[in-house]
Amino acid sequence: MATAMALALPASAGAVTVELYDTTGPDVLVASITDNGAGDLDPTAGSLITSTPSIGGYGMTLQTSLAAGYPPLDHLTSTLNLGAGNGSARVEISHHFTSAMPSPAQGIGSVTNNFVLFAGSVMSDIYLATSLFGRDSLIASTSGDLTTSAAQIMFDPSDYYITQVFTISGPTASGGTANSEWLAPVPLPAAGLMLLAGLGGMAAFARRRRKAA
């Protein structure tokens, strides 16, 4: 799970917000949770933990950590742990960043799924947007088991939103995790290394699938 990080309130507007949806039929918002609000099991500012026995047919625990401050650093990390179940659900995490980084800035989004025992479908996505829970630009996306995706993006850092989305459907076994991370600014060499690491992970996954075929 992601570790809790310090939250510098002057550099970031509002608190990180989580929405849990039952999507077995028409989308139903089951819970909306903010940092240190009802449903948050972690009293630490900048760290949100929520757990539920059943959302859309799944038991799940989500931990989200946020850092925003000066020197400029925007960091939003989320880890979803799924239990056994069968149905359809969606988890969305969103935050409004307003730290004063130089413009333009480089950020990197990365998502990793680890669902070796899962027969269902789990997708992890990160979006850059102009509103809370917006999906204006897809930064990184992955689905399935043992998959990794990473992408860097140039953006105006003065006022923006990051939304992380986990979408689950079908039968699942207990023990799978999905991880989503946004980090900005990222120096070009570091961003390049992270991107190469992500591509290397996808290549290794492809090799494993070919061997198994």
N, C-alpha and C positions, 0 to 999 in steps of 0.2 A: 504494500500500500504506500501511497505517497505520504511523505512526512509533512507535518505542519510547518508553515512558513509565516514569518512576521508580516503583518498587514500595516502599511503606512497609509492611514486614512486620507491625509491631504493630497495624496497622489492618485487616488482612485475613487471614482464616484460610486457611492452605494455599496452594497454587499453582494457577494456571489449568490446567485439564485438557482435553485434546482426545481425542475418540474417533472413529475412522474405521471405517465399516461398509460391507461389500459386501452389497447388498440385491438382487442378481440372482435369488436364491432366498430361502430363509429368512435373516433377518438374521444376518450373521456379523461379529463384532467383529474387525477386522484389526489394529488398533493402538490402544493407549492411551498418550498422551504427556502428560507434565507439564513445566512450565517448568524448563529446565536438566536434564531427564531424558533418557533414551535416545530418540533420534528428534528432539530439538530441535536445530536447526542454528544457533541464536542464543544465545551464552553470556550475553547481557545479561539480568539479572533483570527480569522484567516484560515480556519480549518473547519470544514463541515462534514459530519458523518451522519448518514441516515440509513436505517435498516427497516425492511418490511418483510413479513412472511409471505405476502402475495400481492403482486401487481401484475395484472394481465396473465395470471397463471404461474408466476415465478416468484420465488423468494430471492431477495437481493440485498446487498449492502454496498453503499456508495461512499467513497471518501474523496473529498475535493479539498485542495489546498491552494491558497492564493498568496502571491507576493507582489507588491507594487510599491515602489519608492524611489529614492534618489541616493546614490547614482541610479539613473533610470533603469528599472528592471520590471518587466511585466511577465508574470509567470503564473499560469493556471494549469494545474495538474489534477486529473481525475482518474480514479480506479474503480471499476465496477466488478464486484464479485457475485456470481450467479449461483443459485442453488438449483436442484432438480426441479423441473416443471415442464409445462407444455401450454403454449398459448401465444400471445402477441403483446408486446409492450415496448415503450420508448422512454428513455431517460434523457433529459436535456439539461445542460448546465450553461449558464451565460453570465457574462460580467462586462461592465462598462469601464474601460480603461481611459484615464485622462492624464497620465504622467507625461511630463514635458520632455520628451526625447527629441533629438534633432530630427528635422524633416528633410527628406524621407528617411525611413528606418527599415532595417531588415528584421523580419521575424521568421520563426520556423515552427511549423506544426507537425507533430508526429503521433501516430496511432499504432498500437500493437494489440493483436488479439491472441489469446492462448486458450484455445478450446479443443484440445486434443480429443477429449472424450465426448464431445458434443455432436449430436446428429442434427441439431437445429441450425438456424442462421443467425449470426450476430454481425452487425455492421457498426463500425465506429467512424465518425466524421468530425471534422473541425471546419467551422465557417468564420470568415471575417465579415462583419456586417455594420450597418449604421443604426441598428436598433436592437434592443434586448431580444434575444432568441431569434434574431434575424439570420437569414441564410443567403446573403448577397453573393459571396464568393466562396467556393469550396477550396480549402487549403490542402487537406489531406483526407484520405478515405481508405479503409481496408475492411475486408470481411473474411469469414472462414476461420480456420485454425492455423496457428503458427504463422501469421502474416504480419508484415510491417510496412508502413507507408510513412514517408517523410517528405515535406516540401517546404521550400523557403519562399518568401513573398516580400516584395517591396510595398510599403504602405505609408500613409500619413498617420503618424502616431499620436497626434494631439488629442484626438477624440474618436474612439472606436470601440466596437464590441466584439468579443470572441464568444462563439457558441460551440459547445461540444455535444455531440448527439450519439447515443447508443441505441440501436434498434434491434430487438430480439424477436424471433418467431420460431415456432416448431419445438420439438422435444429437446430438452437439455438434461445433461447429467450435472452433478454437483462438482464444483471446483474450478470452473472456468473463470478467467479474468479478462477484462478489456482495459487498456490504458490509453489515456489521451493527454497530450501535453502541448502547451503553447508557450513559447519563450521569445522575448524581444527586449532589447535589440540583440542580434547575434552577429558578431564579426564575420566577415566573409569566409575566412579559412575555417572557423568553427562550424559555420552553417554548411560549408561544403563537405566537411568531414561527417557531420550528422546525416546529410543527404546520402553520401556514399554508403554509410553504415546501413541506412534504411534500404537502399537498393541492393546492398550485399545480402541483407536478410531476406529480401524477396527472391534473390537468385538462389540462395541456399534452400529456401522453401520449395522453389520450382524443381531443384535437383532432387529433393526428398520425394516430391510427388512423382517425378519420373521414375525413380527407383522403385517406388511402391506400385507403380502401374504394371 
